[in-house]
Amino acid sequence: MDCRIEKDNMGEREIPKNNYYGINTKRAQENFALGSKNVNLKLIYEMALIKKAAAMVNKELKQLSEDKANAIIQASEEVIKGRFDQEFIVSAFQGGAGTSTNMNLNEVITNRAIEILGGRKGDYDVVHPINDVNMSQSTNDVYPTALRITAIHMLRKLSNSLAKLQEALQGKENEFSDVIKLGRTELMDALPMMLGQEFGAYAKAIERDRWRVYKVEERLRQINLGGTAIGTGVNASNKYIFMITDTIQELTGLGLARSDYPMDITQNNDVFVEVSGLLKACSTNLLKISNDLRLLSSGPRGGFGEIELPQMQVGSTLMPGKVNPVIPEMIGQLAMRVMANDYAITMAASSGQLELNAFMPLIAESLLESLELLDNGIIIFREKCIEGIVPNKDKCQATLEKSAVLAAALVHHIGYDQATHIARKALREDKTIREVLKEDDVFSDCRINEILNPFEVTKPGIPGSIGMLEVSEILRVPRAPEQPDK
């Protein structure tokens, strides 16, 4: 393989001649050969945008020549467009607080800029990765700023996906508004309800998630760009510090603000824990909903079978005709992964020491993975599951009738104890509440229909309420005589 030799103060390395990365990247590749995924490219693109902004400012401040700055700007733009994706070869899990990622980017931009200026890769006298591309910067202000920008963009996408999921659930709430079914608490028969009410509750949970995700963006808008290594701004001029924030605002179109205390942003990562915590809350709701859908669609003969999910793929290599709820299972696993990532982010953020957190790469990878998984997963969940759900009305009605839950509607009229007696008799003799009431001659047929109207039981109020009409006029048992005052 045709190679070039690059040197640093630790020695030298052979670099494939056609590659744009350099010796720092090569060392990082060797040191962190974990066989895991590389740094998230979305983070790389936002870091490249910061390199572009820095070159623009340093050009205006006459710190970089026009030709050199223009070459760096063009190279950065090409990185952002994905031209050099294959050049970013460093593992997402790396020591050094992200320095290896920053140097990988510096070297790729540098060697492309050298090429633009007519030089050969590795000739760092033409453009230097640190002196020029990294001018007025440190990994410690570039990396967290890029992570914040990346997270904001992804949060906006996620908020939009949650909004569409909420709308889909509200659509099912309306569509299923006339489907009566059995409600359950602790997996036991509870009260009648509408299937639409069940989906309406899901929609409300997702509505909260959408609002949380939308609002938390504000927490990420403060940046430490210009703070350099520890937030003091050493090796960055005052003009640069003010101009770089304005420039990155213009390039991103985001309402970013320069922190009034950059050292705080540099060393403290609690904001990422806060964002991740809200993603965990969202995952909690998604996992609960997915588990409910699996239960409600279970069977089709041996389970609840009250709804049917879209059939997406063959479910077994042994059992003919079996179809599994693969989309809810997918979203459930995804939710569990986000919860695990939240724990990793919490541990990494709390493990920082003094003026820097060395575990930023773990925070970045975990947070961006969670955001990406949730956004993609929610879209799939909505399109391939929620939107295609249909109710099994007959099964819902039959299950409700077989249960004894309608006895709850009797409590106001005959008291808890007698209602319990009727419910137990119905279960013991495998009869409906209606049948027991008729056999025991408790109410007239008309009154039974009024009290046990399942649609009324799903609403606030007393089922079969009769205003001022005395219960004794409806019950077939005589009313007890009034006791004289003592």
N, C-alpha and C positions, 0 to 999 in steps of 0.2 A: 504494500500500500504506500502510495506517495505521501510523504509527510513533511511538515515543517517543524523546526525546533523552536520552542518558546522557553524562556527562562524567567525565573523569579528569584527572590532571595533565599529560597529553599532548594534550588537546583533547576533542573530542566525536564521537559516532557516532550514527547513526540505528539503532534496534533495532526490529524488527517488534513491534507493540504486544502481540500475543498470545503472543510467545515469552517463556520464563522465563530464558533466558541474558541476559547483560549485555554491557557494553562490553569487558571483558577477553576474553571469549569471542569477541566479534566481531573484535577485533584479531588474536587467535590464528588464527581462521579465515582472515583475510586474509593473514597472514604465512606460514602453512603450507598454502597452497592447492595441495596436491600431487596431488589427485585420487586419493589412496590411501584405504585404510580408516581409519576413525576409531578412537579409543581403545576397547579391549576393554571391553564393558559389564560383564563379571564384575569387572573391576578397579574400575569406577565403583561398583558395588553395595557392594563391601567398603569403599571410601572413604566412602560414605554411611553405612555402619554405624559407622565411626569418628566421623563427624560427630554421629551420634546419641549415641554413648557420651560424646563430649566435652560435648554439651549436657546430658546427664544429670548428669555430674560437676559441671559449672559451675553447674547449677541447685542441686545439693546444697550446693555451697560458697558459694551466694548471690552468685555472680558474674553470673548471668543471672536476670532475673525469671522467675517461674513461667510466665506467659503466653507470654513470648518463647521460653523453653526448650521448652515444650510444642509450640509451633508449629514450631520447628526439628526437634524429634523426629518429629512427624507428617510433615513434608515429607520428612525423610530416609527414613522408612519407605515413603513413596509412591515415592521414587526406587528403593529396593531392590526394590519390587514391579514395577518396569518401567514405571510410568505416564509417565515423562518421557524415555524412551529417545531420542526424536527430538530432544531438546534438547542432546544431547552430540555436538557437531559438529566437535570439534577433531581434527585428524589424529593418528594414533598416533605419527607421527614429528615431533617438535617440539623446539625448543630450550627451555632453561630448566629442565631436570631435572624436568619434570612440573608446573611451576607453572601452565601454561595449563589442564591437566586439573583441578587443584585449584580454580582460579578458576572454571572452567566449572561445577563441582559447587557451589562456594560460592554462585554467582549463582543457579543453578536452585533450590537449597534456600531461599535468601534470598527470592526473589520468590514462591515458593509459600508460605513462612511469612508474608510480608506479606499475601498474599491471604487466608490463613487468619485473620489478625488483622483483616481488613476493609479493608486498605489497597489501594493500586494498585501494580502492578509498577513498579519503578524508584524507589519512594519509600524510599530507604535510611535515612531518619530513623526509620522504624518498626523495621526489622531491617537490620543492616549485614552485608555478606558477609564482611568481614575482622574487624571489631570483635566481632561476635556469632557468626556461623557458624564462623569460623576461630579463635575465642578459644582461647588456650593452645596453639596448633598452628602448625606450619610445613609447607609442602609436603614438606620434607626428613625429617619423621618420619611424616607421614600416608601419603605415597606408598609408601615402601618397606615400611611395615607392612602396608598393604593388599595389596601385591604378594605378601608372604609368606603372608598369610592365603589369598589367592586360589590361590596355588600349592599350598598344603597341601590345600585342598579338591579341587583338580584331580588332585593326586598320589594321593589316596585313591581317586578314581574310576578313575584309570589302573591302580592296583594291582589293583582289583577286575576290571577288563577283562582284565588280563594273567592273573589267576588263572583266569578262565573260558577264555581261550585255551589256557593250560596244560592244563586239564582236557580240552578238546576234542582236543588233540594226544595226550594220554595215552589218550583213548578210541580214537583211530586206532591207537595203538601196540598196544592189545589186539586191536582188530578185525583188524589186518593181521599178527598174530603168526604166522600159518601161511603167509604169502605169501613164497615164496623168490624172490630176485631177484639181479641182478648188482650188486655194489658197485663203485664207481669211485673212483680217485684220479687227480687231474690230468686228469680226463675220459677216462682210459684204464681198460680192464677191470682189476679188482683181485681181489676175493674175493667169494664168495657171501655174502649177508646176508638178513635178513628185512626186508620192507618196514616191519614194525612197529618194528624197531630204528631205522630211519631217522627215523620220527616220534617215537620215544622220545628220540632225541638232540635233536630240535627242542624237545620238551617240557622237557628239562633246561636248555636255553639260556634259554627263556622263564621257567623257574622262578627262575633267577638274576636275571633282569631284574625279576621281580615282587618279589623280596626286596630288591634294591637300591632300587627305587622306594619300597617300604614303609619302609625304614630311613632314607632321606635326609630324610624329613619332619622328623626331629629337628633337622636343621641349620637349619631355617627358623623354629623356635619362638621364638628370641630376637628381641625387637623393640626399637626405639628410641623408641617412642611416649612423648612427654613430653620428649624430648631437644631438641625444636624445631629451630632452624636448623642448628646444627653439632654437636649432641649435648650442649651445656652446660646445656640446659634453661632458658635465659633466657626471660622472659615467661610461664613456667609455674610455679605455686606447687609447693612440695614435696608438699603434700597432693594436688594434681591429679596430679602425676607418679606417685604410688603408686596413687591411685584409678583412673586411666584404664586401667592395665594390668589391674587386677582386673575392671573393668567390661567391657572388651573380651573378657576370658576368659569371663565369664558369657554375653555376647551370642553369641559364636562357638561356645562349647562346646569350644574347643581348649585344649591345654595350653601356652599362650603364657607366656613369661617375660620380665620386664623385663631388658634387658641390663645387666650390671654396668659396662659401658663404652659408653654409647650413641654416643660419637663414632666408635667402630670400625664400628658398624652403619651409621652415616650415610655414611661415606666409602668403606668397603670392600665390594665386591660379589662377592667370591670364592665366597660360598655359592651364588649363582645360577649361577656357572660350574660348580661341583660338581654341582648338580642337572642342569644342561644336559648335562654330560658323561655322566651316567648315562642320560639320554634318548638321547644319541648311541649309547651302548653297546647300548641296546635296539633302536635303529634298525638298527644293524649286524646284529644277529641277524635282524630282520624282513626286511632286504634279502637276506640270505643264504638264508633259508627261501623267500622269494618267488622268487628266481632258481632255486633247486632245483626248486620246483614247476613252473616254466615249462619247465625242461629235461625233467623226468620226464613231463610231459603233452604234450610237443612232438609234432607230427605232424599228424594221428593216424597216417599211414602213413609219412611221411618222417622221423620223429623217434624219440624213445625210446618214447613211447606206453605207458608202464608204469602210469600212473594217468590217470584221467579227472577233470577239474575240472567243477564245475557250469557249465552253459552259460548265460550271463547275458544276452547280446545278440548281434545279428548283427555279424559281424566285418569285413565288407568291402562296399563299394558296387560292387565289380567282380567279385570272386571268389565265385561262388555256394557256399553251404554253409560258408564259412569262419567259424570261431568263435575268438576270441582270448582269452587268459588275462587278462582285463581287471582282475580283482580283485587278483591278484598284481602286475600292472603298477601299479595304484593304490597298493598298500602300498609298493612299491619307490620310487615317486616321493615319496611321503610321507616315507619314511625319508631320502631324499636331502635333502629340505627341512629336516628336523630337524637333519641334519648341518650344513647351511649356516647354520641359525639358531645352532647351537652356536658356529660360528666368529664370527658377529656378536656373540654374547653375550661371548665371550672378548675380542674386540677392544674392545667397549664397556666392559667391567669393568676392563680394564687401562688405559683411557684417562682414568680419573678423575684429578683433580688436587687435591691438598691436602685440604680438608675436605668436598668434595662431588664426586659424579660427575654431570656434566651429561648423560650419555648413558643415564640410567636409562630414559627412554621406549623406547629401542631394546631394552634388556634386557627390559623388561616385555613389549613386543609380541612379541618373538622367543620368549621363554620360554612365554608363555601360548598363542601359536600352536602351538608344539611340543606342549605338553600336550594341547591341544584336538584337534590332528590325530591324535596317537597314540591317544588314547582313542576317538575316533569311528572312526578307520581300523581299529583292532584289532577293534572290535565287528563292523564290516562284513566284515573278513577272516575272522573266525571263522564268522559266520552265513552268508555268501555264498560261502565257498570251503572252508575246512577241514572243516566239518561235512558237506559234500556230496561229499567226495572218495571215489571208488571205485577199486579196483585192477583192472588188466587182468592177471589171473593167467596166462592163456595166453601173453601177450606176455612177461611176466616170466620164465616158465619157458623159453620158446623162446630168448630172448636169452641166458639163462644157459647153456643147453646148447650154443649155437653158439660160446660163448667158450671160451678155453683156461684160464680162471682156476682150474679144478679141479686143474690141474697142481700148484698150491701144496700140495695135500693129499698129494702124492707125495714131497715133499722129505725127510721124515723116513725114508721107506722105501727110496728108491733114490738119494737125494742130489740136490743142486741141479742139477748138470750134466746128469744123465740126465733129470730132470724138465723142464729147459729144452729139451732135444732133443725130447722128446715134445710139448711145447707148440708148438714151432715147426713140427713136422711136422703137427700138427693144423691149425694156421693155414694152412700152405702148401698142404695138400691138401684144405682145407675139410672137415675131419672133426672129430668130437668127441674129447675125451680118451679116453672109453670105447672108441671105435672103434680108436684107435691102440694102446691097451693090449692090446686083443684081437688085433689084427693082429700085433703084435710079441710076443705070447704072454708078456707080462711077469708078469701075475697071473692067477689063476683068476677065472672069472666071479663067484663068490661073494665073493672078496676084493676085486675091483674095486668091487662094490656096497657093501662095508663101508667102503672107503677114500673112495670118491667120493660117499658119502651127503651131499648138499648141506646137509641139516639139521644134520649133525654139524660141518660146516666152519664153521658160523655160531656155534659155541660155543668156549669155552676148551678147550685140550687138543690132543692129537694125533689127527687123524682116523684112524679105523680102528685105534686102539690095541689091541694084542693081548696086553698083559701080558708074561709071560715066554716066550711062544711065539717061537721064533726066526724071523727074517725069511726065512732060507734055506729053511724048511719051506713057505713060501707062494710065494716066487719060483720061477719055473720054471727059473731058472739055478742051477747048483750053487754052494754056498757055498765061498768060497776057503778052502783049508786054513790052519790056524793055523800061525804061524811059531814055531819054537822060540826059547826065550829065548836071548839072546846073553850 
